[in-house]
Amino acid sequence: MLNKVEICGVNTSKLPLLSKKEKEELLAKIKQGDKEARNQFINGNLRLVLSVIQRFYGRGESADDLFQVGCVGLIKAIDNFDLNQNVQFSTYAVPMIIGEVKRYLRDNNSIRVSRSVRDLAYKAIQIKEKLAKEKGREPTIEEIAKELNVEKEEIAFSLDAIQDPISLQEPVYNDGSESIFLMDQVKDSKNIDELWAEKMTIEGALEKLNKKEKTIVVKRFFDGRTQMEVAEEIGISQAQVSRLEKSAISHIKRWYK
């Protein structure tokens, strides 16, 4: 996607780049209702859209879709930009484009969220930004709920509901040679009594492991500990726990092929 030259029929390698003076002149004409100037200004800022949507690549959305949504944000920024404000257009437009793309991603999330919950979340975000500016600090859930006259639990639920899901395969640490994934940080709270059959099957294999590998496997898969907890308990790094765990599993698989 990053190397895609043509997006939505637009050759991105040949997009024009406007000078500061050209932008100012075109914006002045746009405010006077000049449609040709508006089209020229949009075309001259498509590079800005491309630069913004790059940060959203890798979420399963096509470049064409992200580009179109980004263009909607650009157009909204043009229509709402105030020439009297002492701010560059790009400074004003970038948050508008980002906001439009984020709304699109939330609305098209694979986990379906009801319209009422999404609407409440968007209102909560607006109030949060408003209160942050007024108070000079991050507002609490209680303060946001009071402004909207709803229960704080509803605010917390709605904000959680629109968060992007994270894969358990998401890397959370890399020491240069090996990665630790989110699933390695999750504790298994399943009742160990339900695992008695699996435990009997693997007990023989555990006896073939060295002491440290056996300790790690037992704590991870029978006691339900996270790699971080195991690392603290036996006095080594989480990266070492991860390597020993993978080594032990590899040995067990080889023995039982």
Backbone as CSV, one residue per row, in Angstrom:
resi,resn,N_x,N_y,N_z,CA_x,CA_y,CA_z,C_x,C_y,C_z
1,MET,0.822,-1.200,0.000,0.000,0.000,0.000,0.861,1.257,0.000
2,LEU,1.954,1.221,0.768,2.818,2.393,0.867,3.436,2.752,-0.473
3,ASN,3.620,1.747,-1.339,4.269,1.978,-2.606,3.276,2.171,-3.748
4,LYS,2.005,2.237,-3.425,0.987,2.380,-4.456,1.032,3.787,-5.028
5,VAL,1.185,3.890,-6.353,1.319,5.202,-6.986,-0.038,5.795,-7.309
6,GLU,-0.939,4.962,-7.884,-2.256,5.470,-8.270,-3.300,5.103,-7.219
7,ILE,-3.926,6.124,-6.648,-4.970,5.928,-5.648,-6.214,6.658,-6.100
8,CYS,-7.325,5.926,-6.197,-8.599,6.507,-6.649,-8.433,7.215,-7.999
9,GLY,-7.600,6.648,-8.877,-7.403,7.241,-10.190,-6.478,8.437,-10.209
10,VAL,-5.882,8.756,-9.056,-4.979,9.904,-8.957,-3.535,9.411,-8.941
11,ASN,-2.716,9.922,-9.844,-1.298,9.574,-9.876,-0.591,10.390,-8.796
12,THR,-0.310,9.756,-7.676,0.230,10.488,-6.521,1.654,10.986,-6.740
13,SER,2.338,10.402,-7.723,3.712,10.848,-7.978,3.751,12.178,-8.729
14,LYS,2.596,12.600,-9.250,2.551,13.842,-10.036,1.654,14.908,-9.397
15,LEU,1.384,14.768,-8.131,0.541,15.753,-7.459,1.270,17.092,-7.352
16,PRO,0.565,18.195,-7.596,1.199,19.521,-7.515,1.471,19.913,-6.068
17,LEU,2.383,20.834,-5.889,2.715,21.342,-4.567,2.595,22.862,-4.608
18,LEU,1.692,23.420,-3.818,1.447,24.863,-3.830,2.416,25.596,-2.911
19,SER,2.819,26.785,-3.341,3.643,27.634,-2.490,2.749,28.338,-1.477
20,LYS,3.337,28.934,-0.475,2.565,29.646,0.549,1.751,30.766,-0.078
21,LYS,2.364,31.479,-1.008,1.675,32.595,-1.666,0.496,32.091,-2.482
22,GLU,0.697,30.987,-3.213,-0.389,30.420,-4.019,-1.550,29.976,-3.143
23,LYS,-1.240,29.382,-1.995,-2.296,28.957,-1.069,-3.119,30.140,-0.587
24,GLU,-2.437,31.218,-0.206,-3.128,32.410,0.297,-4.028,33.025,-0.768
25,GLU,-3.522,33.071,-1.993,-4.310,33.653,-3.091,-5.533,32.794,-3.406
26,LEU,-5.333,31.476,-3.432,-6.450,30.579,-3.726,-7.495,30.597,-2.621
27,LEU,-7.062,30.640,-1.366,-8.013,30.688,-0.244,-8.866,31.946,-0.298
28,ALA,-8.241,33.050,-0.668,-8.990,34.311,-0.783,-10.056,34.196,-1.877
29,LYS,-9.705,33.573,-3.005,-10.668,33.391,-4.090,-11.779,32.430,-3.692
30,ILE,-11.401,31.384,-2.928,-12.406,30.405,-2.472,-13.470,31.078,-1.621
31,LYS,-13.042,31.954,-0.735,-13.987,32.654,0.143,-14.907,33.580,-0.641
32,GLN,-14.512,33.894,-1.867,-15.353,34.733,-2.738,-16.242,33.885,-3.638
33,GLY,-16.158,32.538,-3.471,-17.031,31.640,-4.223,-16.445,31.111,-5.517
34,ASP,-15.144,31.236,-5.705,-14.491,30.767,-6.927,-14.326,29.243,-6.879
35,LYS,-15.127,28.516,-7.665,-15.106,27.055,-7.647,-13.835,26.481,-8.269
36,GLU,-13.336,27.146,-9.310,-12.107,26.678,-9.942,-10.927,26.762,-8.970
37,ALA,-10.889,27.861,-8.192,-9.832,28.029,-7.196,-9.952,26.949,-6.125
38,ARG,-11.194,26.590,-5.764,-11.437,25.559,-4.757,-10.889,24.214,-5.238
39,ASN,-11.199,23.846,-6.494,-10.708,22.588,-7.052,-9.184,22.564,-7.120
40,GLN,-8.598,23.707,-7.515,-7.146,23.806,-7.607,-6.499,23.672,-6.231
41,PHE,-7.148,24.254,-5.212,-6.619,24.191,-3.850,-6.707,22.771,-3.304
42,ILE,-7.821,22.095,-3.587,-7.977,20.697,-3.147,-6.882,19.849,-3.764
43,ASN,-6.702,19.977,-5.087,-5.693,19.200,-5.786,-4.285,19.490,-5.275
44,GLY,-4.067,20.734,-4.877,-2.756,21.138,-4.381,-2.470,20.700,-2.958
45,ASN,-3.490,20.137,-2.285,-3.305,19.674,-0.902,-3.505,18.173,-0.738
46,LEU,-3.564,17.455,-1.858,-3.743,16.006,-1.775,-2.510,15.319,-1.192
47,ARG,-1.341,15.950,-1.339,-0.140,15.403,-0.705,-0.293,15.399,0.819
48,LEU,-0.983,16.407,1.323,-1.222,16.493,2.767,-2.092,15.327,3.219
49,VAL,-3.114,15.003,2.428,-3.982,13.863,2.741,-3.166,12.572,2.758
50,LEU,-2.321,12.390,1.767,-1.490,11.183,1.696,-0.593,11.045,2.916
51,SER,0.005,12.146,3.328,0.917,12.088,4.477,0.181,11.724,5.757
52,VAL,-1.077,12.169,5.875,-1.859,11.886,7.081,-2.316,10.433,7.117
53,ILE,-2.816,9.914,5.991,-3.398,8.559,6.014,-2.341,7.474,6.126
54,GLN,-1.062,7.809,5.905,-0.016,6.799,6.036,0.024,6.193,7.432
55,ARG,-0.311,6.991,8.447,-0.254,6.480,9.815,-1.360,5.470,10.103
56,PHE,-2.350,5.367,9.197,-3.463,4.435,9.411,-3.340,3.181,8.555
57,TYR,-2.236,3.067,7.799,-2.030,1.857,7.001,-1.842,0.651,7.920
58,GLY,-2.166,-0.528,7.403,-1.958,-1.754,8.160,-3.145,-2.159,8.994
59,ARG,-4.298,-1.493,8.824,-5.492,-1.850,9.607,-6.505,-2.629,8.780
60,GLY,-6.094,-3.063,7.601,-7.001,-3.842,6.769,-7.849,-3.020,5.825
61,GLU,-7.739,-1.685,5.894,-8.494,-0.822,4.999,-7.677,-0.544,3.745
62,SER,-8.360,-0.393,2.604,-7.650,-0.134,1.357,-7.171,1.311,1.315
63,ALA,-6.100,1.543,0.548,-5.561,2.896,0.391,-6.594,3.804,-0.259
64,ASP,-7.359,3.258,-1.207,-8.371,4.053,-1.897,-9.424,4.583,-0.921
65,ASP,-9.897,3.690,-0.035,-10.926,4.102,0.929,-10.395,5.167,1.883
66,LEU,-9.195,4.942,2.412,-8.609,5.908,3.339,-8.381,7.253,2.661
67,PHE,-7.943,7.208,1.407,-7.681,8.440,0.659,-8.974,9.230,0.451
68,GLN,-10.044,8.537,0.074,-11.327,9.209,-0.140,-11.835,9.855,1.143
69,VAL,-11.726,9.122,2.251,-12.172,9.664,3.537,-11.308,10.855,3.935
70,GLY,-9.999,10.737,3.702,-9.098,11.849,3.995,-9.442,13.084,3.188
71,CYS,-9.855,12.886,1.939,-10.253,14.012,1.085,-11.508,14.698,1.614
72,VAL,-12.409,13.909,2.192,-13.603,14.492,2.819,-13.180,15.422,3.959
73,GLY,-12.231,14.953,4.773,-11.711,15.791,5.858,-11.051,17.049,5.340
74,LEU,-10.315,16.925,4.233,-9.659,18.089,3.621,-10.690,19.115,3.170
75,ILE,-11.734,18.648,2.510,-12.781,19.554,2.013,-13.493,20.259,3.167
76,LYS,-13.764,19.514,4.239,-14.389,20.134,5.417,-13.483,21.217,6.006
77,ALA,-12.171,20.934,6.000,-11.222,21.914,6.527,-11.222,23.172,5.671
78,ILE,-11.287,23.008,4.346,-11.322,24.158,3.436,-12.572,24.989,3.668
79,ASP,-13.702,24.320,3.803,-14.979,25.020,3.971,-15.084,25.750,5.310
80,ASN,-14.361,25.264,6.317,-14.472,25.860,7.656,-13.278,26.720,8.053
81,PHE,-12.269,26.800,7.190,-11.056,27.552,7.530,-11.327,29.055,7.571
82,ASP,-10.847,29.697,8.622,-11.027,31.137,8.818,-9.731,31.855,8.458
83,LEU,-9.784,32.654,7.411,-8.594,33.369,6.958,-8.083,34.368,7.986
84,ASN,-8.958,34.789,8.887,-8.569,35.796,9.880,-7.761,35.214,11.033
85,GLN,-7.767,33.893,11.141,-6.997,33.257,12.208,-5.528,33.183,11.814
86,ASN,-4.650,33.479,12.733,-3.217,33.477,12.460,-2.656,32.057,12.562
87,VAL,-3.072,31.202,11.604,-2.637,29.800,11.606,-2.541,29.308,10.169
88,GLN,-1.556,28.471,9.894,-1.420,27.915,8.550,-2.541,26.930,8.275
89,PHE,-2.924,26.828,7.010,-4.014,25.926,6.648,-3.700,24.487,7.045
90,SER,-2.470,24.027,6.785,-2.110,22.642,7.086,-2.255,22.336,8.571
91,THR,-1.913,23.323,9.422,-2.038,23.140,10.873,-3.495,22.913,11.263
92,TYR,-4.393,23.591,10.564,-5.831,23.463,10.831,-6.388,22.184,10.207
93,ALA,-5.890,21.842,9.011,-6.475,20.741,8.245,-6.112,19.358,8.774
94,VAL,-4.884,19.195,9.254,-4.428,17.859,9.680,-5.350,17.226,10.730
95,PRO,-5.698,17.930,11.822,-6.617,17.320,12.801,-7.986,16.986,12.204
96,MET,-8.437,17.806,11.241,-9.731,17.541,10.597,-9.671,16.250,9.781
97,ILE,-8.571,16.066,9.058,-8.410,14.853,8.247,-8.295,13.628,9.147
98,ILE,-7.474,13.751,10.195,-7.313,12.642,11.143,-8.655,12.267,11.766
99,GLY,-9.422,13.262,12.183,-10.723,13.018,12.803,-11.674,12.293,11.869
100,GLU,-11.663,12.681,10.596,-12.541,12.045,9.613,-12.157,10.586,9.414
101,VAL,-10.859,10.307,9.330,-10.395,8.929,9.143,-10.721,8.079,10.369
102,LYS,-10.521,8.642,11.571,-10.823,7.901,12.797,-12.301,7.579,12.888
103,ARG,-13.158,8.522,12.508,-14.609,8.258,12.529,-14.947,7.125,11.564
104,TYR,-14.325,7.153,10.404,-14.571,6.105,9.408,-14.153,4.742,9.956
105,LEU,-12.977,4.679,10.563,-12.482,3.411,11.093,-13.358,2.902,12.227
106,ARG,-13.846,3.809,13.072,-14.727,3.401,14.170,-16.051,2.872,13.634
107,ASP,-16.615,3.583,12.649,-17.901,3.181,12.101,-17.817,1.883,11.317
108,ASN,-16.622,1.558,10.825,-16.443,0.346,10.034,-15.692,-0.731,10.806
109,ASN,-15.659,-0.571,12.130,-14.996,-1.550,12.970,-15.659,-2.911,12.803
110,SER,-14.846,-3.990,12.772,-15.393,-5.337,12.611,-16.271,-5.737,13.793
111,ILE,-16.051,-5.100,14.946,-16.926,-5.320,16.096,-18.023,-4.267,16.037
112,ARG,-19.233,-4.684,15.756,-20.319,-3.747,15.534,-20.738,-3.080,16.828
113,VAL,-20.816,-1.775,16.781,-21.226,-0.983,17.938,-22.467,-0.200,17.548
114,SER,-23.470,-0.167,18.419,-24.723,0.503,18.088,-24.500,1.993,17.870
115,ARG,-25.354,2.591,17.039,-25.254,4.013,16.722,-25.357,4.873,17.971
116,SER,-26.244,4.514,18.897,-26.423,5.322,20.107,-25.168,5.336,20.964
117,VAL,-24.490,4.178,21.047,-23.251,4.094,21.827,-22.158,4.918,21.171
118,ARG,-22.050,4.820,19.825,-21.046,5.611,19.105,-21.299,7.100,19.268
119,ASP,-22.580,7.502,19.167,-22.926,8.925,19.299,-22.539,9.447,20.678
120,LEU,-22.810,8.649,21.713,-22.457,9.065,23.064,-20.937,9.186,23.205
121,ALA,-20.217,8.256,22.596,-18.753,8.295,22.666,-18.207,9.549,21.992
122,TYR,-18.751,9.893,20.827,-18.289,11.084,20.115,-18.579,12.354,20.914
123,LYS,-19.764,12.385,21.550,-20.100,13.536,22.398,-19.145,13.626,23.581
124,ALA,-18.830,12.463,24.153,-17.919,12.422,25.297,-16.533,12.927,24.899
125,ILE,-16.086,12.566,23.696,-14.777,13.019,23.213,-14.772,14.532,23.031
126,GLN,-15.869,15.075,22.496,-15.963,16.528,22.313,-15.936,17.253,23.651
127,ILE,-16.690,16.722,24.620,-16.719,17.328,25.954,-15.349,17.216,26.618
128,LYS,-14.709,16.081,26.412,-13.369,15.863,26.976,-12.394,16.906,26.471
129,GLU,-12.420,17.181,25.163,-11.528,18.189,24.580,-11.864,19.586,25.097
130,LYS,-13.161,19.861,25.226,-13.611,21.165,25.722,-13.157,21.396,27.163
131,LEU,-13.369,20.398,28.017,-12.979,20.511,29.423,-11.464,20.589,29.589
132,ALA,-10.743,19.871,28.736,-9.274,19.886,28.806,-8.736,21.289,28.550
133,LYS,-9.361,21.978,27.588,-8.938,23.347,27.274,-9.295,24.301,28.423
134,GLU,-10.475,24.102,28.990,-10.937,24.990,30.068,-10.140,24.793,31.359
135,LYS,-9.861,23.533,31.687,-9.236,23.219,32.969,-7.719,23.087,32.894
136,GLY,-7.202,22.953,31.653,-5.758,22.799,31.499,-5.255,21.446,31.968
137,ARG,-6.133,20.466,31.999,-5.766,19.108,32.405,-6.759,18.121,31.823
138,GLU,-6.425,16.844,31.911,-7.311,15.786,31.425,-8.519,15.660,32.359
139,PRO,-9.747,15.816,31.843,-10.929,15.696,32.713,-11.186,14.249,33.125
140,THR,-11.848,14.075,34.241,-12.185,12.730,34.717,-13.466,12.251,34.036
141,ILE,-13.705,10.945,34.127,-14.940,10.370,33.582,-16.150,10.990,34.269
142,GLU,-16.022,11.230,35.575,-17.121,11.820,36.329,-17.478,13.214,35.805
143,GLU,-16.463,14.012,35.483,-16.696,15.364,34.971,-17.368,15.337,33.605
144,ILE,-16.940,14.406,32.764,-17.554,14.271,31.439,-19.009,13.831,31.573
145,ALA,-19.247,12.851,32.454,-20.603,12.337,32.670,-21.531,13.431,33.193
146,LYS,-21.008,14.275,34.085,-21.812,15.368,34.642,-22.217,16.362,33.561
147,GLU,-21.292,16.667,32.652,-21.579,17.590,31.552,-22.685,17.049,30.646
148,LEU,-22.670,15.738,30.419,-23.640,15.117,29.511,-24.885,14.611,30.234
149,ASN,-24.850,14.706,31.578,-25.981,14.285,32.399,-26.320,12.803,32.203
150,VAL,-25.268,11.978,32.193,-25.453,10.525,32.108,-24.588,9.865,33.171
151,GLU,-24.791,8.575,33.389,-23.997,7.845,34.360,-22.560,7.676,33.851
152,LYS,-21.602,7.716,34.780,-20.194,7.584,34.379,-19.922,6.225,33.746
153,GLU,-20.665,5.192,34.160,-20.484,3.862,33.581,-20.825,3.848,32.092
154,GLU,-21.835,4.645,31.715,-22.222,4.726,30.309,-21.120,5.368,29.476
155,ILE,-20.478,6.397,30.036,-19.385,7.070,29.337,-18.219,6.109,29.148
156,ALA,-17.846,5.422,30.218,-16.720,4.488,30.154,-17.000,3.378,29.140
157,PHE,-18.218,2.846,29.156,-18.581,1.773,28.228,-18.531,2.247,26.786
158,SER,-19.075,3.434,26.511,-19.114,3.935,25.135,-17.715,4.204,24.602
159,LEU,-16.839,4.759,25.445,-15.470,5.037,24.998,-14.697,3.751,24.740
160,ASP,-14.922,2.739,25.582,-14.266,1.444,25.384,-14.757,0.777,24.096
161,ALA,-16.056,0.974,23.805,-16.675,0.290,22.671,-16.118,0.732,21.329
162,ILE,-15.628,1.968,21.241,-15.137,2.460,19.945,-13.632,2.313,19.795
163,GLN,-12.978,1.704,20.791,-11.540,1.484,20.664,-11.271,0.390,19.647
164,ASP,-10.199,0.540,18.892,-9.829,-0.475,17.913,-9.403,-1.746,18.630
165,PRO,-9.878,-2.926,18.154,-9.444,-4.187,18.762,-7.961,-4.416,18.511
166,ILE,-7.280,-5.064,19.452,-5.852,-5.351,19.326,-5.650,-6.846,19.206
167,SER,-4.839,-7.252,18.257,-4.550,-8.664,18.061,-3.694,-9.202,19.204
168,LEU,-3.960,-10.453,19.605,-3.128,-11.086,20.624,-1.722,-11.336,20.095
169,GLN,-1.567,-11.236,18.762,-0.249,-11.404,18.162,0.505,-10.079,18.061
170,GLU,-0.055,-8.997,18.647,0.590,-7.682,18.615,1.886,-7.724,19.426
171,PRO,3.041,-7.407,18.793,4.304,-7.415,19.542,4.354,-6.267,20.539
172,VAL,4.749,-6.551,21.769,4.828,-5.509,22.797,6.270,-5.245,23.224
173,TYR,7.178,-6.116,22.780,8.592,-5.931,23.138,9.457,-6.696,22.159
174,ASN,10.628,-6.114,21.816,11.586,-6.806,20.965,12.984,-6.461,21.432
175,ASP,13.784,-7.493,21.701,15.144,-7.245,22.197,16.176,-7.295,21.076
176,GLY,15.678,-7.256,19.836,16.577,-7.282,18.697,16.671,-8.639,18.047
177,SER,16.344,-9.681,18.809,16.433,-11.035,18.260,15.116,-11.795,18.395
178,GLU,14.284,-11.378,19.344,13.048,-12.109,19.601,11.974,-11.154,20.105
179,SER,10.740,-11.417,19.689,9.624,-10.562,20.096,8.785,-11.231,21.174
180,ILE,8.193,-10.399,22.036,7.214,-10.862,23.017,5.874,-10.298,22.593
181,PHE,4.855,-11.140,22.544,3.562,-10.738,22.033,2.550,-10.508,23.164
182,LEU,1.469,-9.805,22.816,0.449,-9.483,23.809,-0.087,-10.736,24.482
183,MET,-0.254,-11.818,23.726,-0.799,-13.049,24.312,0.099,-13.594,25.423
184,ASP,1.400,-13.233,25.371,2.314,-13.676,26.422,2.082,-12.925,27.727
185,GLN,1.339,-11.807,27.662,1.075,-10.984,28.834,-0.262,-11.320,29.486
186,VAL,-1.040,-12.198,28.836,-2.393,-12.499,29.304,-2.379,-13.706,30.230
187,LYS,-3.008,-13.530,31.375,-3.081,-14.633,32.344,-4.243,-15.550,31.997
188,ASP,-4.026,-16.857,32.106,-5.076,-17.844,31.860,-5.713,-18.204,33.192
189,SER,-6.941,-17.718,33.398,-7.622,-17.951,34.676,-8.559,-19.167,34.611
190,LYS,-8.437,-19.970,33.556,-9.279,-21.160,33.412,-9.038,-22.120,34.570
191,ASN,-10.095,-22.723,35.040,-9.993,-23.668,36.142,-9.032,-24.794,35.777
192,ILE,-7.968,-24.954,36.574,-6.959,-25.965,36.237,-7.515,-27.374,36.351
193,ASP,-8.627,-27.577,37.075,-9.223,-28.904,37.165,-9.702,-29.383,35.795
194,GLU,-10.044,-28.446,34.900,-10.525,-28.799,33.575,-9.385,-29.307,32.689
195,LEU,-8.141,-29.101,33.150,-6.991,-29.458,32.335,-6.366,-30.793,32.746
196,TRP,-7.060,-31.586,33.561,-6.434,-32.776,34.114,-5.979,-33.762,33.029
197,ALA,-6.759,-33.921,31.960,-6.384,-34.863,30.901,-5.119,-34.408,30.179
198,GLU,-5.107,-33.096,29.844,-3.929,-32.563,29.183,-2.699,-32.663,30.082
199,LYS,-2.922,-32.460,31.405,-1.807,-32.502,32.346,-1.214,-33.905,32.422
200,MET,-2.083,-34.916,32.426,-1.590,-36.283,32.486,-0.783,-36.617,31.239
201,THR,-1.223,-36.119,30.086,-0.545,-36.396,28.820,0.841,-35.785,28.781
202,ILE,0.970,-34.597,29.361,2.224,-33.864,29.235,3.203,-34.106,30.388
203,GLU,2.736,-34.759,31.449,3.600,-34.966,32.617,4.887,-35.712,32.262
204,GLY,4.765,-36.693,31.373,5.940,-37.450,30.974,6.957,-36.584,30.263
205,ALA,6.450,-35.685,29.422,7.335,-34.789,28.683,8.027,-33.811,29.615
206,LEU,7.333,-33.366,30.654,7.910,-32.399,31.586,9.144,-32.965,32.282
207,GLU,9.114,-34.269,32.541,10.237,-34.899,33.232,11.512,-34.875,32.388
208,LYS,11.355,-34.730,31.071,12.513,-34.704,30.181,13.125,-33.303,30.051
209,LEU,12.399,-32.283,30.515,12.903,-30.911,30.427,13.892,-30.643,31.552
210,ASN,14.772,-29.645,31.347,15.641,-29.270,32.460,14.823,-28.526,33.502
211,LYS,15.384,-28.280,34.660,14.646,-27.737,35.800,14.000,-26.392,35.483
212,LYS,14.776,-25.500,34.840,14.263,-24.152,34.578,13.132,-24.185,33.554
213,GLU,13.292,-24.994,32.495,12.252,-25.110,31.481,10.977,-25.695,32.082
214,LYS,11.143,-26.718,32.912,9.986,-27.348,33.543,9.250,-26.352,34.430
215,THR,9.998,-25.586,35.210,9.388,-24.586,36.095,8.569,-23.581,35.294
216,ILE,9.137,-23.114,34.182,8.458,-22.115,33.358,7.181,-22.673,32.746
217,VAL,7.251,-23.895,32.200,6.078,-24.514,31.576,4.963,-24.722,32.599
218,VAL,5.318,-25.214,33.781,4.310,-25.452,34.826,3.649,-24.140,35.251
219,LYS,4.466,-23.112,35.505,3.922,-21.833,35.960,3.080,-21.171,34.874
220,ARG,3.515,-21.295,33.616,2.797,-20.635,32.523,1.491,-21.342,32.170
221,PHE,1.551,-22.681,32.024,0.412,-23.372,31.451,-0.450,-24.140,32.447
222,PHE,0.047,-24.296,33.672,-0.768,-24.981,34.673,-1.153,-24.055,35.823
223,ASP,-0.291,-23.093,36.132,-0.617,-22.125,37.183,-1.230,-20.853,36.607
224,GLY,-1.176,-20.687,35.279,-1.808,-19.532,34.637,-1.065,-18.232,34.815
225,ARG,0.257,-18.270,35.041,1.042,-17.048,35.223,1.369,-16.399,33.878
226,THR,1.585,-15.084,33.884,2.081,-14.396,32.691,3.594,-14.550,32.653
227,GLN,4.193,-14.271,31.514,5.653,-14.344,31.402,6.325,-13.365,32.362
228,MET,5.731,-12.184,32.518,6.297,-11.187,33.430,6.300,-11.693,34.869
229,GLU,5.196,-12.330,35.274,5.107,-12.866,36.633,6.134,-13.981,36.859
230,VAL,6.287,-14.854,35.842,7.257,-15.940,35.954,8.667,-15.372,36.055
231,ALA,8.951,-14.350,35.247,10.279,-13.731,35.251,10.621,-13.176,36.630
232,GLU,9.648,-12.520,37.258,9.875,-11.952,38.593,10.080,-13.050,39.635
233,GLU,9.332,-14.142,39.493,9.394,-15.223,40.478,10.718,-15.984,40.446
234,ILE,11.274,-16.179,39.237,12.498,-16.990,39.164,13.748,-16.137,38.928
235,GLY,13.564,-14.815,38.847,14.706,-13.914,38.807,15.446,-13.805,37.493
236,ILE,14.720,-13.892,36.357,15.343,-13.662,35.052,14.473,-12.688,34.276
237,SER,14.924,-12.271,33.095,14.156,-11.313,32.303,12.996,-12.002,31.592
238,GLN,11.997,-11.181,31.197,10.863,-11.748,30.467,11.309,-12.303,29.113
239,ALA,12.298,-11.660,28.486,12.805,-12.144,27.208,13.400,-13.543,27.361
240,GLN,14.100,-13.776,28.491,14.671,-15.103,28.752,13.579,-16.134,28.985
241,VAL,12.538,-15.722,29.715,11.391,-16.623,29.933,10.781,-17.016,28.596
242,SER,10.616,-16.035,27.712,10.018,-16.283,26.401,10.853,-17.282,25.601
243,ARG,12.181,-17.110,25.611,13.054,-18.009,24.862,13.016,-19.430,25.429
244,LEU,13.083,-19.537,26.760,13.068,-20.862,27.390,11.726,-21.561,27.186
245,GLU,10.651,-20.787,27.230,9.319,-21.352,27.023,9.199,-21.930,25.616
246,LYS,9.658,-21.160,24.627,9.581,-21.623,23.244,10.473,-22.840,23.021
247,SER,11.617,-22.846,23.661,12.525,-23.982,23.552,11.882,-25.237,24.138
248,ALA,11.242,-25.081,25.309,10.600,-26.221,25.966,9.466,-26.782,25.109
249,ILE,8.644,-25.883,24.561,7.524,-26.321,23.720,8.039,-27.042,22.474
250,SER,9.142,-26.515,21.922,9.742,-27.142,20.743,10.207,-28.560,21.059
251,HIS,10.818,-28.737,22.254,11.269,-30.065,22.670,10.087,-31.015,22.818
252,ILE,9.035,-30.555,23.460,7.859,-31.399,23.701,7.236,-31.831,22.379
253,LYS,7.120,-30.891,21.439,6.536,-31.221,20.132,7.381,-32.270,19.416
254,ARG,8.701,-32.128,19.522,9.592,-33.062,18.849,9.482,-34.464,19.441
255,TRP,9.363,-34.534,20.777,9.264,-35.825,21.447,7.961,-36.541,21.119
256,TYR,6.886,-35.771,20.870,5.573,-36.393,20.679,5.092,-36.386,19.244
257,LYS,6.039,-36.192,18.299,5.648,-36.274,16.897,5.336,-37.714,16.532
